Amino acid sequence: MINVIDYIKLVLKKKKWSQKTLCDELNKIELKIGDKKTNKQNISNYFNGQVGVSPKTLMKYEKALGLVPDTLLKMVQKPVTKDSQKELKEFKKKMENI
């Protein structure tokens, strides 16, 4: 089974997108939802395994890449606490409105 990082890299290659293009698309989404901006270094750190990524971030990646919702989330463990699940559900609704 392919891991989420490799899958995102594969999608970027298929779309012929650079990390900068992904960063630009993520920033468009973040502007609409009032979230902090992503920079290319954040993406690079994630791709190199230096930082983990949250389910919220994966949802933004899905939107930016034009993927079916939950494509990336299914590849990682979803939050297990009720508070985390509630927070993710609220964020999902926010993402559906953009």
C-alpha positions as CSV (number, residue, x, y, z in Angstrom):
1,M,0.0,0.0,0.0
2,I,1.3,3.5,-0.9
3,N,1.8,6.0,1.9
4,V,0.2,9.4,1.9
5,I,3.4,11.3,1.1
6,D,4.2,9.2,-1.9
7,Y,0.6,9.4,-3.1
8,I,0.7,13.2,-2.9
9,K,4.0,13.3,-4.8
10,L,2.5,11.0,-7.4
11,V,-0.5,13.3,-7.9
12,L,1.8,16.3,-8.2
13,K,3.9,14.5,-10.8
14,K,0.8,13.6,-12.7
15,K,-0.5,17.1,-12.6
16,K,3.0,18.4,-13.5
17,W,2.8,20.6,-10.4
18,S,5.8,21.9,-8.4
19,Q,5.7,22.3,-4.6
20,K,5.3,26.0,-5.3
21,T,2.1,25.4,-7.3
22,L,0.8,23.2,-4.5
23,C,1.7,25.9,-2.0
24,D,-0.1,28.6,-4.1
25,E,-3.3,26.4,-4.3
26,L,-3.2,25.7,-0.5
27,N,-2.8,29.4,0.2
28,K,-5.9,30.2,-1.9
29,I,-7.9,27.8,0.2
30,E,-6.4,29.1,3.5
31,L,-7.3,32.6,2.5
32,K,-10.9,31.6,2.0
33,I,-11.2,29.8,5.3
34,G,-9.1,32.4,7.3
35,D,-6.3,30.0,8.1
36,K,-2.6,30.8,8.2
37,K,-0.6,30.6,5.0
38,T,1.5,27.6,4.0
39,N,5.0,28.1,2.6
40,K,7.1,25.9,0.4
41,Q,9.4,25.0,3.3
42,N,6.4,23.5,5.3
43,I,5.6,21.3,2.3
44,S,9.2,20.3,1.9
45,N,9.4,19.4,5.6
46,Y,6.3,17.3,5.4
47,F,7.6,15.5,2.2
48,N,10.9,14.8,3.9
49,G,9.3,13.4,7.0
50,Q,10.5,16.1,9.3
51,V,7.0,17.0,10.5
52,G,3.8,15.2,10.7
53,V,0.6,16.4,9.1
54,S,-2.8,16.9,10.7
55,P,-6.1,15.6,9.3
56,K,-7.1,19.2,8.7
57,T,-4.0,19.7,6.5
58,L,-4.7,16.6,4.6
59,M,-8.2,17.9,3.9
60,K,-6.6,21.1,2.5
61,Y,-4.3,19.0,0.3
62,E,-7.3,17.1,-1.0
63,K,-9.1,20.3,-1.9
64,A,-6.0,21.9,-3.5
65,L,-5.2,18.8,-5.6
66,G,-8.9,18.2,-6.6
67,L,-9.1,14.9,-4.9
68,V,-12.3,13.2,-3.8
69,P,-12.8,14.1,-0.1
70,D,-11.3,11.6,2.4
71,T,-8.9,10.2,-0.2
72,L,-5.9,11.1,1.9
73,L,-7.6,10.8,5.3
74,K,-8.3,7.2,4.6
75,M,-4.6,6.6,4.3
76,V,-3.9,7.8,7.9
77,Q,-5.4,7.2,11.3
78,K,-8.3,9.5,11.9
79,P,-8.7,11.3,15.3
80,V,-9.9,9.0,18.0
81,T,-11.0,11.4,20.7
82,K,-14.5,12.8,20.6
83,D,-13.3,16.4,20.7
84,S,-10.9,15.8,17.8
85,Q,-13.6,14.0,15.8
86,K,-16.0,16.9,16.4
87,E,-13.3,19.5,15.4
88,L,-12.6,17.6,12.2
89,K,-16.3,17.3,11.4
90,E,-16.7,21.1,11.8
91,F,-13.6,21.7,9.6
92,K,-15.0,19.4,7.0
93,K,-18.1,21.5,6.8
94,K,-16.0,24.6,6.4
95,M,-14.1,23.0,3.6
96,E,-17.3,22.0,1.8
97,N,-18.3,25.6,1.6
98,I,-15.3,26.7,-0.6
